[in-house]
Amino acid sequence: MDPAVNLPALLRQFGLRPDRRLGQNFLVSPAALQKVINAADLTPDAQVLEIGPGAGSLTMLLAQRARRVVAVELDERLRPLLAAVLQPYANVTLVFGDILKQQPETLMGEQPYAVVANIPYYITSAVIRHLLEAAVRPTRLVLTVQKEVAQRITAAPPAMSLLALSVQVFGKARIMARLPAGAFYPRPKVDSAVVRVDIAPQPRIPAEQLDDFFRLAKAGFSQRRKTLRNTLAAGLQWQPARAEALLQEAGIDPRRRAETLTLEAWGALTAAYCTQRKR
């Protein structure tokens, strides 16, 4: 199948319709597909984990450039379509199931791999965290997401988001391309963007502190527009004075808000929290 094929006709051929509940908006524009491929920057010996192959348009292009592609699709209805479309590509393995219930290292082994995914809004954060906390992390993520989500992933102080902070622990995120709503079928209500996250060899927060880091970050971002003194106290079920003391120990003004802090400041807060707990 050529990526420029008439996708509505192909879906009708297999008796299929996009499922809104699954957030199915298939990427169909050849120009947009090429932008994703360019962002992935694959070498001939690359391994790729694709999440949400949909109708297989991007999967085919990945298979032409990578040594191996493992495509994980939630929607069992797409099995006959994908089997037909991908039949010429012996280097593609189809896996049907929920990526959040799959272990990436089981799918990909111990060798380096990249992730390419066109994922719906409602599972973006969960998928990113699942991949970044895997026993064998990918070398990079190339994510097609709603433009608003892309902006959240790449945010920085004073407009930091919990999602951006979570990603920055593991790597560097940047927007590689904008994709208009018309590049998808069915056409969504908003534009999208391609985000690339290059994963560092080691997290920027010590591994033994990661759980505490995320606990503090979730508490800090739990109530927008409130001071860290109050959000940490509420999120950790502490008295405000205790939260204030912890922030001061980390060198952070208790009146600041979570979205104004850098990753380094969150690291200092986590270190202070861990030290305080050992006393």
C-alpha positions as semicolon CSV with decimal commas, in nm:
position;residue;x (nm);y (nm);z (nm)
1;M;0,000;0,000;0,000
2;D;0,129;0,345;-0,092
3;P;0,116;0,594;0,199
4;A;-0,091;0,821;-0,026
5;V;-0,363;0,555;-0,063
6;N;-0,727;0,653;-0,016
7;L;-0,755;0,561;0,350
8;P;-1,135;0,600;0,380
9;A;-1,175;0,356;0,091
10;L;-0,929;0,113;0,248
11;L;-1,115;0,121;0,579
12;R;-1,443;0,059;0,399
13;Q;-1,284;-0,235;0,218
14;F;-1,221;-0,398;0,556
15;G;-1,551;-0,284;0,706
16;L;-1,384;-0,045;0,951
17;R;-1,449;0,300;1,090
18;P;-1,217;0,505;1,315
19;D;-1,309;0,464;1,682
20;R;-1,343;0,800;1,857
21;R;-1,322;0,634;2,199
22;L;-0,969;0,521;2,114
23;G;-0,875;0,864;1,982
24;Q;-0,813;0,723;1,635
25;N;-0,696;0,993;1,396
26;F;-0,480;0,825;1,133
27;L;-0,190;1,022;0,986
28;V;-0,242;1,019;0,609
29;S;-0,056;1,316;0,458
30;P;0,264;1,198;0,281
31;A;0,434;1,526;0,373
32;A;0,341;1,484;0,740
33;L;0,452;1,120;0,741
34;Q;0,788;1,229;0,602
35;K;0,824;1,486;0,881
36;V;0,785;1,208;1,139
37;I;1,040;0,993;0,957
38;N;1,285;1,284;0,941
39;A;1,243;1,349;1,314
40;A;1,314;0,981;1,391
41;D;1,651;1,004;1,210
42;L;1,685;0,625;1,177
43;T;1,993;0,431;1,072
44;P;1,966;0,108;0,868
45;D;2,042;-0,104;1,176
46;A;1,784;0,072;1,397
47;Q;1,519;-0,102;1,603
48;V;1,186;0,080;1,633
49;L;0,897;0,032;1,872
50;E;0,591;0,188;1,708
51;I;0,288;0,252;1,926
52;G;-0,043;0,282;1,742
53;P;0,036;0,180;1,384
54;G;-0,327;0,242;1,287
55;A;-0,360;0,163;0,917
56;G;0,014;0,105;0,872
57;S;0,109;0,408;0,661
58;L;0,393;0,512;0,892
59;T;0,483;0,151;0,974
60;M;0,570;0,087;0,609
61;L;0,802;0,387;0,596
62;L;0,969;0,280;0,920
63;A;1,016;-0,073;0,784
64;Q;1,191;0,068;0,477
65;R;1,446;0,247;0,694
66;A;1,499;0,032;1,003
67;R;1,626;-0,318;1,056
68;R;1,333;-0,416;1,278
69;V;0,995;-0,265;1,367
70;V;0,770;-0,387;1,648
71;A;0,426;-0,229;1,611
72;V;0,188;-0,242;1,911
73;E;-0,179;-0,183;1,831
74;L;-0,464;-0,178;2,081
75;D;-0,750;-0,216;1,830
76;E;-0,796;-0,583;1,736
77;R;-1,031;-0,480;1,455
78;L;-0,728;-0,358;1,258
79;R;-0,563;-0,702;1,252
80;P;-0,674;-0,807;0,898
81;L;-0,601;-0,464;0,749
82;L;-0,253;-0,444;0,902
83;A;-0,175;-0,803;0,807
84;A;-0,257;-0,721;0,444
85;V;-0,081;-0,384;0,433
86;L;0,236;-0,505;0,605
87;Q;0,256;-0,846;0,438
88;P;0,554;-0,739;0,218
89;Y;0,762;-0,636;0,521
90;A;0,924;-0,933;0,692
91;N;1,102;-0,704;0,940
92;V;0,773;-0,591;1,102
93;T;0,630;-0,771;1,405
94;L;0,270;-0,690;1,497
95;V;0,167;-0,710;1,861
96;F;-0,195;-0,655;1,962
97;G;-0,250;-0,526;2,313
98;D;-0,223;-0,229;2,547
99;I;0,128;-0,077;2,547
100;L;0,081;0,012;2,915
101;K;0,060;-0,362;2,990
102;Q;0,363;-0,449;2,777
103;Q;0,722;-0,432;2,898
104;P;0,935;-0,256;2,634
105;E;1,240;-0,467;2,719
106;T;1,037;-0,782;2,653
107;L;0,931;-0,650;2,314
108;M;1,266;-0,506;2,210
109;G;1,531;-0,700;2,403
110;E;1,848;-0,542;2,539
111;Q;1,954;-0,362;2,219
112;P;1,905;0,014;2,170
113;Y;1,572;0,113;2,020
114;A;1,372;0,423;1,928
115;V;1,002;0,478;1,991
116;V;0,773;0,630;1,729
117;A;0,414;0,688;1,835
118;N;0,098;0,867;1,724
119;I;-0,082;0,866;2,056
120;P;-0,417;1,014;2,166
121;Y;-0,434;1,291;2,422
122;Y;-0,582;1,086;2,703
123;I;-0,291;0,842;2,739
124;T;0,005;1,066;2,648
125;S;0,138;1,117;3,001
126;A;0,090;0,752;3,098
127;V;0,267;0,624;2,786
128;I;0,563;0,860;2,828
129;R;0,613;0,764;3,191
130;H;0,576;0,393;3,111
131;L;0,849;0,416;2,847
132;L;1,087;0,634;3,046
133;E;1,064;0,413;3,354
134;A;1,117;0,089;3,159
135;A;1,406;-0,140;3,260
136;V;1,558;-0,071;2,917
137;R;1,474;0,284;2,813
138;P;1,458;0,389;2,446
139;T;1,731;0,611;2,303
140;R;1,470;0,855;2,174
141;L;1,098;0,915;2,156
142;V;0,931;1,063;1,849
143;L;0,574;1,146;1,944
144;T;0,291;1,284;1,733
145;V;0,066;1,462;1,981
146;Q;-0,181;1,748;1,997
147;K;-0,009;2,086;1,968
148;E;-0,111;2,180;2,321
149;V;0,042;1,860;2,458
150;A;0,362;1,924;2,261
151;Q;0,386;2,266;2,424
152;R;0,338;2,111;2,768
153;I;0,608;1,849;2,703
154;T;0,860;2,116;2,597
155;A;0,763;2,381;2,855
156;A;1,019;2,564;3,069
157;P;1,003;2,798;3,371
158;P;0,807;3,012;3,442
159;A;0,551;2,795;3,261
160;M;0,686;2,451;3,352
161;S;0,442;2,159;3,352
162;L;0,454;1,833;3,543
163;L;0,480;1,653;3,209
164;A;0,778;1,864;3,098
165;L;0,949;1,812;3,433
166;S;0,896;1,435;3,409
167;V;1,046;1,428;3,060
168;Q;1,343;1,651;3,150
169;V;1,452;1,405;3,417
170;F;1,528;1,157;3,141
171;G;1,618;1,366;2,835
172;K;1,581;1,673;2,619
173;A;1,255;1,748;2,437
174;R;1,201;1,969;2,132
175;I;0,928;2,028;1,877
176;M;1,047;1,908;1,537
177;A;0,746;1,984;1,315
178;R;0,391;2,116;1,314
179;L;0,119;1,901;1,159
180;P;-0,209;2,061;1,048
181;A;-0,537;1,896;1,140
182;G;-0,590;1,818;0,771
183;A;-0,296;1,575;0,778
184;F;-0,515;1,326;0,967
185;Y;-0,823;1,115;0,893
186;P;-1,069;1,176;1,040
187;R;-0,970;1,538;1,079
188;P;-0,930;1,633;1,447
189;K;-1,039;1,968;1,586
190;V;-0,683;2,084;1,663
191;D;-0,341;2,084;1,502
192;S;-0,067;1,848;1,616
193;A;0,311;1,851;1,646
194;V;0,599;1,606;1,632
195;V;0,805;1,605;1,952
196;R;1,143;1,437;1,979
197;V;1,290;1,345;2,318
198;D;1,655;1,241;2,319
199;I;1,705;1,018;2,621
200;A;2,016;1,060;2,835
201;P;2,215;0,751;2,942
202;Q;2,119;0,813;3,305
203;P;1,837;1,013;3,469
204;R;1,932;1,359;3,594
205;I;1,790;1,270;3,935
206;P;1,965;0,982;4,121
207;A;1,776;0,658;4,059
208;E;1,722;0,597;4,431
209;Q;1,553;0,939;4,462
210;L;1,319;0,911;4,162
211;D;1,014;0,790;4,355
212;D;1,048;1,074;4,604
213;F;1,108;1,322;4,320
214;F;0,783;1,228;4,150
215;R;0,595;1,230;4,480
216;L;0,710;1,585;4,550
217;A;0,648;1,701;4,193
218;K;0,294;1,563;4,186
219;A;0,222;1,733;4,517
220;G;0,375;2,060;4,398
221;F;0,171;2,070;4,078
222;S;-0,151;1,947;4,240
223;Q;-0,303;2,295;4,282
224;R;-0,216;2,549;4,017
225;R;-0,160;2,912;4,112
226;K;-0,099;2,824;4,477
227;T;0,236;2,862;4,648
228;L;0,463;2,562;4,694
229;R;0,425;2,601;5,070
230;N;0,055;2,527;5,037
231;T;0,060;2,273;4,754
232;L;0,329;2,059;4,914
233;A;0,152;2,072;5,251
234;A;-0,175;1,964;5,091
235;G;-0,023;1,702;4,862
236;L;0,195;1,545;5,131
237;Q;-0,064;1,592;5,408
238;W;0,179;1,800;5,610
239;Q;0,140;2,112;5,819
240;P;0,232;2,420;5,609
241;A;0,516;2,505;5,848
242;R;0,684;2,171;5,774
243;A;0,659;2,228;5,398
244;E;0,800;2,578;5,440
245;A;1,096;2,446;5,639
246;L;1,175;2,188;5,371
247;L;1,163;2,448;5,094
248;Q;1,390;2,682;5,288
249;E;1,635;2,399;5,350
250;A;1,646;2,343;4,972
251;G;1,706;2,715;4,912
252;I;1,362;2,772;4,756
253;D;1,134;3,063;4,843
254;P;0,815;2,900;4,986
255;R;0,607;3,166;4,806
256;R;0,713;3,043;4,462
257;R;0,486;2,831;4,243
258;A;0,568;2,490;4,101
259;E;0,572;2,608;3,738
260;T;0,857;2,855;3,810
261;L;1,107;2,595;3,934
262;T;1,382;2,441;3,722
263;L;1,464;2,072;3,726
264;E;1,774;2,158;3,931
265;A;1,557;2,322;4,198
266;W;1,332;2,015;4,211
267;G;1,647;1,804;4,247
268;A;1,759;2,016;4,542
269;L;1,415;1,983;4,699
270;T;1,423;1,606;4,657
271;A;1,772;1,584;4,808
272;A;1,659;1,790;5,107
273;Y;1,351;1,571;5,149
274;C;1,561;1,251;5,141
275;T;1,810;1,395;5,388
276;Q;1,532;1,509;5,619
277;R;1,375;1,162;5,612
278;K;1,701;0,998;5,726
279;R;1,727;1,213;6,037
